[in-house]
Amino acid sequence: MSEYFRVRQSQVQFFKTVPLYYQSNDGEFILYKKTGKELGSERTDQTRYPQLYFDGRDKEKALKELTKGLNIEFAKQVAEGGLVQIKKALGNIVREALTPGQASVMLALPETIDILFKNLDRDHSTMDYLSKISSASDMVIEHTVNVTALTLQYCFRMGLPDKEASNLALCALLHDVGTSTLDASLLETKKRLTDKQFKQYQAHSEAGHDMIILNSDFNIAVANVALEHHERLDKSGYPNGTNILCRESQLIGFIDCYEALTYHEKAFRKAKKPFDTLKLIKNEVIAGKFSPRIFKEFTSCLIR
């Protein structure tokens, strides 16, 4: 028996050739759009169609069409320069990469990074603002997009070569990909995690590393960052308690911590102002958890 996958209404227009189905009242999946036929704009513009699905046997082709469509939409938003729309479009791409069972979608992320680099001048303020504006996406998606924007801000201000900057941006986009294996309630809670919950949460680092290794041939640093972004230089981090970390992991781990403290409020702590976050992290630097050099560089990027 074939498995069917739900199509988000906002993404129906991206499925150009893959056949789509709807579910009858008795649970049977019935053909709605034939292979190679597109839905008319009068339907897609007004969402005049039932909940649609694609057949699991078409999954690879469907995901390729989806990621291509998302990147085309992203390029359009970047070209138009609407900050809220840029962040929303990037969030949609990240959301698909973090959707369970769709790990192959992350293969399109280098193209996403290329779109940013081709359309944004290094002196443009978009990446600065991108990390500060609100987003309609859920917490993990917003966190991922913010970390990516802050990483690019660092890269641009430090004058890093495009190749190095694009690799760091890819590391940032995928640093939390392993959270797709966790229960949503664990990720969205504002309460302090119990010891049992925290142990479950910690598993996302190794899960993300394995997903990247098994589904891509990206630079090894991308997988390393997924594994190491919660490790600390004093060996107090997880999953392995090591202080042998690549520079990419040290940088993304630092930015990951800064973003979480600055932009996300919990029941047991309020979100902090950037300066207060840096004061708190400075104590962590003194304690040996983070690199003093990265702290100095990142701070200088924020206050220029």
C-alpha positions in Angstrom: 0.0 0.0 0.0 1.4 3.4 -1.0 2.1 6.2 1.5 0.7 9.7 0.8 2.3 12.9 1.9 0.3 16.1 2.7 1.0 19.2 0.6 0.9 22.6 2.3 -1.7 24.8 0.6 0.9 27.6 0.2 3.1 25.2 -1.8 0.7 23.6 -4.2 1.8 25.8 -7.1 5.3 24.4 -6.9 4.2 20.9 -7.9 4.3 21.3 -11.7 4.5 17.7 -13.0 3.9 15.4 -10.0 0.3 14.1 -9.8 -1.7 15.2 -6.8 -4.5 13.4 -4.9 -7.3 14.2 -2.5 -8.8 12.0 0.1 -12.5 10.9 -0.1 -14.8 10.7 2.9 -14.1 6.9 3.0 -10.3 7.4 3.1 -9.6 6.6 -0.5 -7.0 8.7 -2.3 -8.4 9.9 -5.6 -6.4 11.5 -8.5 -6.9 15.3 -8.6 -4.2 16.6 -10.9 -2.7 14.4 -13.6 1.1 13.9 -14.2 2.5 16.9 -16.1 -0.6 19.1 -15.6 -0.5 22.3 -13.7 -3.3 23.8 -11.6 -4.7 27.0 -13.1 -3.7 30.3 -11.4 -7.4 30.9 -10.6 -7.3 27.9 -8.3 -3.8 28.4 -6.8 -4.4 32.1 -6.2 -7.7 31.5 -4.3 -6.8 28.0 -2.9 -9.8 26.6 -4.6 -9.0 23.0 -4.1 -9.2 20.3 -1.3 -6.3 19.2 0.9 -3.9 17.6 -1.6 -1.3 14.9 -1.3 1.4 13.3 -3.4 2.1 9.6 -3.7 5.1 8.3 -1.8 6.3 6.6 -5.0 6.8 10.2 -6.4 8.5 11.5 -3.3 12.0 12.1 -4.8 10.6 13.9 -7.8 8.1 15.9 -5.7 10.7 17.1 -3.3 12.9 18.2 -6.1 10.1 20.2 -7.6 9.3 21.7 -4.2 12.8 22.8 -3.4 13.2 24.3 -6.9 10.0 26.2 -6.5 10.9 27.4 -3.0 14.3 28.7 -4.2 12.7 30.5 -7.2 10.3 32.1 -4.8 13.1 33.0 -2.5 15.1 34.6 -5.3 12.1 36.7 -6.2 11.7 37.9 -2.6 15.4 38.7 -2.3 15.3 40.7 -5.6 12.3 42.7 -4.4 14.1 43.4 -1.1 11.2 43.0 1.3 12.8 42.1 4.6 9.8 40.4 6.2 9.1 38.4 3.0 12.8 37.5 2.6 12.9 36.0 6.1 9.5 34.3 5.6 10.7 32.7 2.3 14.0 31.6 3.9 12.0 30.2 6.8 9.9 28.1 4.4 13.0 26.6 2.9 14.5 25.8 6.3 11.1 24.4 7.5 11.1 21.8 4.7 14.7 20.8 5.5 13.7 20.2 9.1 10.6 18.2 8.2 10.9 14.6 9.2 11.5 12.3 6.2 12.6 15.1 3.9 16.3 15.2 4.6 17.0 15.2 0.9 15.6 18.8 0.7 18.7 20.1 2.4 20.6 19.3 -0.9 19.0 22.5 -2.3 20.4 24.7 0.5 23.7 25.6 -1.3 21.5 27.1 -4.0 19.7 29.1 -1.4 23.0 30.5 -0.1 24.0 31.3 -3.7 20.8 33.3 -4.2 21.7 35.4 -1.1 25.2 36.0 -2.3 24.2 36.9 -5.9 21.5 39.3 -4.9 22.9 41.0 -1.8 25.7 43.4 -1.9 28.2 42.9 1.0 27.5 46.4 2.2 23.8 46.1 2.0 21.9 46.4 5.3 19.5 43.5 4.6 21.5 40.8 6.5 21.8 43.2 9.5 18.1 43.8 9.6 17.2 40.2 8.8 18.5 39.0 12.2 16.4 41.6 14.0 12.9 41.5 12.5 10.0 39.3 13.6 9.1 36.1 11.8 5.9 34.2 11.4 7.8 30.9 11.6 7.9 28.7 14.6 10.6 28.9 17.2 13.2 26.5 15.7 12.7 27.9 12.2 13.1 31.5 13.5 16.1 30.5 15.5 17.8 28.9 12.5 17.1 31.9 10.2 18.4 34.3 12.9 21.6 32.3 13.5 22.2 32.2 9.7 21.6 36.0 9.4 24.0 36.7 12.3 26.6 34.3 10.8 26.4 36.2 7.5 26.6 39.5 9.3 29.8 38.3 11.0 31.2 37.0 7.7 30.5 40.2 5.8 31.9 42.5 8.6 35.0 40.4 8.9 35.5 40.4 5.1 35.7 36.7 4.7 36.0 35.3 1.2 32.7 34.2 -0.5 33.6 30.5 -0.4 34.3 30.6 3.4 31.2 32.7 4.1 28.9 30.5 2.1 30.1 27.4 3.8 29.6 29.0 7.2 26.1 30.1 6.2 25.3 26.5 5.2 26.7 25.3 8.6 24.3 27.8 10.3 21.3 26.7 8.2 21.8 23.0 9.1 23.2 23.3 12.6 19.9 22.3 14.2 18.6 19.9 11.5 18.7 17.1 14.0 15.8 18.7 15.9 13.5 17.3 13.2 13.8 14.0 14.9 12.4 15.4 18.2 8.9 15.8 19.4 7.6 19.4 18.7 6.4 19.8 22.3 10.0 19.4 23.5 11.2 22.1 21.2 8.4 24.6 21.7 8.1 24.5 25.5 9.0 27.6 27.4 9.4 25.7 30.6 12.8 24.4 31.9 13.4 20.9 30.6 13.5 18.0 33.1 16.7 15.9 33.2 14.9 13.3 31.1 13.7 15.8 28.5 17.1 17.4 28.3 18.7 14.1 27.6 16.2 13.6 24.8 16.9 17.0 23.5 20.7 16.4 23.5 20.2 13.6 20.9 19.6 16.2 18.2 23.3 16.9 17.8 24.3 13.3 16.8 21.1 12.9 14.8 21.8 16.0 12.7 25.4 14.9 12.1 24.2 11.5 10.8 21.5 13.0 8.6 24.0 15.3 6.9 26.6 12.5 6.4 24.0 10.1 5.0 22.2 12.5 2.8 24.8 14.8 1.3 28.4 15.3 0.3 28.7 18.8 1.9 32.0 20.0 3.3 32.7 17.9 6.5 32.5 21.1 8.6 28.7 21.2 8.0 28.3 17.8 9.7 30.8 18.7 12.4 28.9 21.9 13.3 25.6 19.9 13.7 27.5 17.6 16.0 29.6 20.1 18.0 27.6 23.3 18.3 26.7 22.6 21.9 30.3 21.5 22.8 32.4 24.0 24.9 36.1 24.6 25.2 36.1 23.6 28.9 34.6 20.2 28.0 31.3 21.1 29.7 29.2 20.7 26.5 27.6 17.7 24.8 27.2 15.2 23.2 30.9 14.1 23.8 32.3 16.6 26.3 35.2 17.4 24.0 37.2 20.6 23.5 38.7 19.6 20.2 36.4 21.7 18.0 36.7 23.0 14.4 36.5 26.8 14.2 33.2 26.6 12.4 31.7 24.8 15.4 33.1 27.3 17.8 31.7 30.2 15.8 28.2 28.8 15.2 28.0 27.5 18.8 28.8 31.0 20.0 26.2 32.6 17.7 23.6 29.9 18.6 24.0 30.7 22.3 23.8 34.5 21.7 20.7 34.2 19.5 18.8 31.9 22.0 19.5 34.3 24.9 18.7 37.5 22.9 15.6 36.5 20.9 13.8 33.8 22.9 12.0 34.1 26.2 11.4 31.2 28.5 9.2 30.9 31.6 12.3 30.9 33.8 14.1 33.8 32.0 13.3 36.8 29.9 14.9 37.5 26.6 17.9 39.8 27.0 19.1 42.9 25.2 22.1 42.3 23.0 24.5 44.2 25.4 23.2 42.2 28.4 23.6 38.9 26.5 27.2 39.8 25.6 27.9 40.7 29.3 26.6 37.2 30.3 28.6 35.4 27.6 31.7 37.4 28.5 31.6 35.5 31.9 31.4 32.3 29.9 34.4 33.3 27.9 36.3 34.1 31.1 35.3 30.6 32.4 36.9 29.1 29.3 33.7 28.0 27.5 34.0 30.2 24.4 36.9 31.6 22.4 38.0 35.1 23.5 38.9 35.8 19.8 35.4 34.9 18.5 33.8 36.9 21.3 35.9 40.0 20.4 35.3 39.6 16.7 31.5 39.0 17.0 31.1 42.0 19.4 32.9 44.3 17.0 30.6 43.2 14.2 27.6 44.2 16.3 28.7 47.6 17.3 30.3 48.9 14.1 
